[in-house]
Amino acid sequence: MPDFKGKTAIVTGASRGIGEAAVRCLAKYGAAVVLAARSTADIERIAGEIRQAGGKAEAVACDVADFEAVKNAIALCQEKFGGLDILVNNAGLIEPIARIDESDPEAWGKVIDVNVKGVYYALREALPAMAAKGSGTVINISSGAATGALDGWSHYCSSKAAVLSLTKCADKEFGDKGVRIVGLSPGTVRTEMQVAIKASGINPVSQLDPSVHIPPEWVGEAICWLATEAGDAYRGTDCSLRDEDVRKAVGLI
């Protein structure tokens, strides 16, 4: 069981789904958590619930497509809790789902701004701080879409391929400085994103029965597992939660 007492974590896209599950799980194991998201109502509620349960949590408004907002969120993490030990780059978009010839260029670019630039911005701010103290873990939420093309997902597949490359590049540059950079490909998860995918009717993923999607709490547990020495095996690459051996190691089955 992970022990994150004395550790500080920041999670982007923390208002729901995987992000919410991650902060609740990290807090359960003792970490002080900073919840970052564009809208504050949900993250303030979640942070309050964590504090009521005896944990340490702060909420901060943050659009990851805005570098200054990311910079301020990470600064808040360091100011409130004295450092940064775990960064979870979770914020991501998939809508609007559309084939390339029917896509809106501005909306397509917005997905890249959030899914790619948002990860880069957080890495840009967090990695030097982690390297300075010789320790830290970054977990980038990836996807099977990073290596597999799907109809209607040109923006999402491209962005997740870029995130996988950022994981690899960051590991090349900071892996020898005591910083663990890994990716987590969770498979299909029971979140609002799956509702949008289902409604699109495009590609085989939209045809999946909702019963096959894993709960976000499983992903939260996997994130906590990767933030321990178990993550060493996945430095610079993606860990797949579809792998039964990984699920067993995490304690999910």
C-alpha positions as CSV (number, residue, x, y, z in Angstrom):
1,M,0.0,0.0,0.0
2,P,1.5,3.4,-1.0
3,D,2.5,5.8,1.7
4,F,2.5,9.4,0.5
5,K,2.7,11.1,3.9
6,G,4.8,14.2,3.6
7,K,4.3,14.2,-0.2
8,T,2.5,16.8,-2.4
9,A,0.7,16.1,-5.6
10,I,-1.0,18.2,-8.2
11,V,-3.6,16.8,-10.6
12,T,-5.0,18.6,-13.6
13,G,-8.5,18.0,-14.7
14,A,-9.4,17.2,-11.1
15,S,-13.1,18.1,-11.2
16,R,-14.4,14.7,-12.2
17,G,-13.6,11.3,-13.7
18,I,-10.0,10.1,-13.6
19,G,-8.8,13.4,-12.1
20,E,-11.2,13.3,-9.1
21,A,-10.4,9.6,-8.5
22,A,-6.7,10.4,-8.6
23,V,-6.9,13.2,-6.0
24,R,-9.1,11.2,-3.7
25,C,-6.8,8.2,-3.9
26,L,-3.6,10.2,-3.4
27,A,-5.2,11.9,-0.4
28,K,-6.3,8.5,1.0
29,Y,-2.7,7.4,1.0
30,G,-1.5,10.6,2.8
31,A,-0.6,13.1,0.1
32,A,-1.4,16.7,0.2
33,V,-3.2,17.4,-3.0
34,V,-3.8,20.4,-5.3
35,L,-6.8,20.1,-7.5
36,A,-6.5,22.1,-10.8
37,A,-9.4,22.6,-13.2
38,R,-11.0,25.3,-15.3
39,S,-14.1,25.6,-13.2
40,T,-13.8,25.8,-9.4
41,A,-17.1,24.6,-8.0
42,D,-16.5,20.9,-8.2
43,I,-12.8,21.0,-7.1
44,E,-13.6,23.3,-4.2
45,R,-16.3,20.8,-3.1
46,I,-13.9,17.8,-3.5
47,A,-11.1,19.6,-1.7
48,G,-13.5,20.4,1.1
49,E,-14.5,16.8,1.4
50,I,-10.9,15.7,1.6
51,R,-10.1,18.2,4.3
52,Q,-13.2,17.1,6.3
53,A,-11.8,13.6,6.2
54,G,-8.6,14.8,7.7
55,G,-6.6,15.3,4.5
56,K,-4.8,18.3,3.0
57,A,-6.2,19.8,-0.2
58,E,-6.4,23.0,-2.1
59,A,-8.3,23.9,-5.2
60,V,-7.0,26.3,-8.0
61,A,-8.6,27.5,-11.2
62,C,-6.4,26.5,-14.0
63,D,-6.9,26.3,-17.8
64,V,-3.9,24.1,-18.8
65,A,-3.9,25.7,-22.3
66,D,-2.7,28.9,-20.5
67,F,0.9,28.6,-19.5
68,E,0.6,31.4,-16.8
69,A,-2.3,29.5,-15.3
70,V,-0.3,26.3,-15.1
71,K,2.7,28.2,-13.7
72,N,0.6,29.7,-11.0
73,A,-1.0,26.4,-10.1
74,I,2.3,24.7,-9.6
75,A,3.6,27.7,-7.6
76,L,0.6,27.4,-5.4
77,C,1.3,23.8,-4.8
78,Q,4.9,24.6,-3.7
79,E,3.8,27.6,-1.6
80,K,1.0,25.8,0.3
81,F,2.7,22.5,0.9
82,G,6.4,23.2,0.5
83,G,7.2,21.3,-2.6
84,L,6.0,19.1,-5.5
85,D,6.5,15.4,-5.5
86,I,3.8,14.0,-7.9
87,L,2.3,15.6,-11.0
88,V,-0.6,13.9,-12.8
89,N,-1.2,15.4,-16.2
90,N,-4.8,14.3,-16.7
91,A,-6.7,17.2,-18.2
92,G,-7.9,16.3,-21.7
93,L,-10.6,16.8,-24.3
94,I,-12.0,14.6,-27.1
95,E,-15.0,16.7,-28.3
96,P,-16.0,17.5,-30.9
97,I,-15.6,14.1,-32.4
98,A,-15.6,14.4,-36.2
99,R,-13.9,13.0,-39.3
100,I,-11.1,15.3,-40.7
101,D,-13.1,16.6,-43.6
102,E,-16.0,17.6,-41.3
103,S,-13.9,18.9,-38.4
104,D,-13.8,22.5,-37.2
105,P,-10.2,23.8,-37.3
106,E,-10.6,26.0,-34.2
107,A,-12.1,23.1,-32.2
108,W,-9.5,20.7,-33.4
109,G,-6.8,23.1,-32.3
110,K,-8.3,23.6,-28.9
111,V,-7.9,19.8,-28.2
112,I,-4.2,20.1,-29.1
113,D,-3.9,23.2,-26.9
114,V,-5.3,21.3,-23.9
115,N,-4.1,17.7,-24.5
116,V,-0.6,18.5,-25.8
117,K,0.4,22.0,-24.7
118,G,-1.2,21.5,-21.3
119,V,1.1,18.5,-20.7
120,Y,4.1,20.4,-22.0
121,Y,3.4,23.5,-19.8
122,A,3.1,21.4,-16.7
123,L,6.3,19.5,-17.5
124,R,8.1,22.8,-18.2
125,E,7.3,24.1,-14.8
126,A,7.5,20.9,-12.7
127,L,10.5,19.1,-14.0
128,P,13.2,21.7,-13.0
129,A,11.7,21.8,-9.5
130,M,11.8,18.0,-9.2
131,A,15.3,17.8,-10.6
132,A,16.5,20.4,-8.2
133,K,15.7,18.1,-5.3
134,G,16.6,14.9,-7.1
135,S,13.2,13.2,-6.9
136,G,9.6,13.3,-8.2
137,T,7.1,11.4,-10.3
138,V,5.2,12.6,-13.4
139,I,2.3,10.5,-14.6
140,N,0.9,11.5,-18.0
141,I,-2.5,10.1,-18.8
142,S,-2.1,8.4,-22.2
143,S,-4.4,6.2,-24.3
144,G,-4.3,3.3,-26.7
145,A,-5.1,6.1,-29.2
146,A,-1.4,7.1,-28.9
147,T,-0.5,4.2,-31.1
148,G,-3.8,3.3,-32.8
149,A,-5.8,5.4,-35.3
150,L,-9.6,5.7,-35.0
151,D,-12.2,7.3,-37.2
152,G,-13.2,10.7,-35.9
153,W,-10.4,10.9,-33.4
154,S,-7.7,12.6,-35.5
155,H,-7.3,15.3,-32.9
156,Y,-7.3,12.9,-29.9
157,C,-5.0,10.3,-31.5
158,S,-2.6,12.9,-32.6
159,S,-2.6,14.5,-29.2
160,K,-2.0,11.3,-27.3
161,A,0.8,10.3,-29.7
162,A,2.4,13.6,-28.8
163,V,1.9,13.0,-25.1
164,L,3.7,9.6,-25.4
165,S,6.6,11.4,-27.2
166,L,6.7,14.0,-24.4
167,T,6.9,11.1,-21.8
168,K,9.8,9.7,-23.8
169,C,11.6,13.0,-24.2
170,A,11.1,14.0,-20.6
171,D,12.5,10.7,-19.4
172,K,15.6,11.2,-21.7
173,E,16.2,14.6,-20.3
174,F,15.3,14.1,-16.6
175,G,15.3,10.4,-15.9
176,D,18.9,10.6,-14.8
177,K,18.1,13.4,-12.3
178,G,16.0,11.3,-10.0
179,V,12.7,12.1,-11.7
180,R,10.4,9.3,-12.8
181,I,8.3,10.1,-15.9
182,V,5.7,7.5,-17.0
183,G,2.6,7.3,-19.0
184,L,-0.6,5.5,-18.1
185,S,-2.9,4.1,-20.7
186,P,-6.1,3.1,-18.8
187,G,-8.3,1.7,-21.5
188,T,-11.9,2.7,-21.6
189,V,-13.1,4.3,-18.4
190,R,-16.6,5.0,-17.1
191,T,-16.5,8.8,-17.4
192,E,-18.4,11.6,-19.2
193,M,-15.9,11.3,-22.1
194,Q,-17.4,7.9,-22.8
195,V,-20.9,9.4,-23.0
196,A,-19.7,11.8,-25.7
197,I,-18.0,8.9,-27.5
198,K,-21.1,6.8,-27.4
199,A,-23.3,9.6,-28.7
200,S,-21.0,10.2,-31.7
201,G,-21.6,6.8,-33.2
202,I,-18.3,7.0,-34.9
203,N,-15.7,4.1,-34.8
204,P,-15.9,0.8,-32.8
205,V,-15.3,2.4,-29.4
206,S,-18.7,4.1,-29.6
207,Q,-20.3,0.7,-30.0
208,L,-18.9,-0.7,-26.8
209,D,-21.4,-1.7,-24.1
210,P,-21.0,0.6,-21.1
211,S,-20.5,-2.4,-18.9
212,V,-17.0,-3.0,-20.3
213,H,-15.6,0.4,-19.1
214,I,-13.6,0.3,-15.9
215,P,-14.4,2.6,-13.0
216,P,-12.2,5.7,-12.6
217,E,-11.3,4.5,-9.1
218,W,-9.2,1.7,-10.7
219,V,-7.2,4.4,-12.6
220,G,-6.8,6.3,-9.3
221,E,-5.3,3.3,-7.7
222,A,-3.0,2.7,-10.7
223,I,-1.8,6.3,-10.6
224,C,-0.9,5.8,-6.9
225,W,0.9,2.5,-7.7
226,L,2.9,4.1,-10.5
227,A,3.9,6.9,-8.1
228,T,5.9,4.4,-6.1
229,E,9.0,2.4,-7.1
230,A,6.6,0.2,-9.2
231,G,6.7,3.0,-11.7
232,D,10.4,2.5,-12.4
233,A,9.6,-0.3,-14.8
234,Y,7.6,2.1,-17.0
235,R,10.0,5.1,-17.2
236,G,9.7,6.8,-20.5
237,T,6.8,4.6,-21.8
238,D,3.2,3.8,-21.3
239,C,1.9,1.4,-18.7
240,S,-1.4,-0.3,-19.9
241,L,-4.1,-0.9,-17.4
242,R,-5.6,-3.4,-19.9
243,D,-2.8,-5.7,-19.0
244,E,-4.1,-8.3,-16.5
245,D,-0.6,-8.5,-14.9
246,V,-0.7,-4.8,-14.2
247,R,-4.2,-5.0,-12.8
248,K,-3.0,-7.8,-10.4
249,A,0.1,-5.8,-9.4
250,V,-2.1,-2.8,-8.6
251,G,-4.5,-5.1,-6.6
252,L,-7.5,-4.6,-8.8
253,I,-8.0,-8.4,-9.5
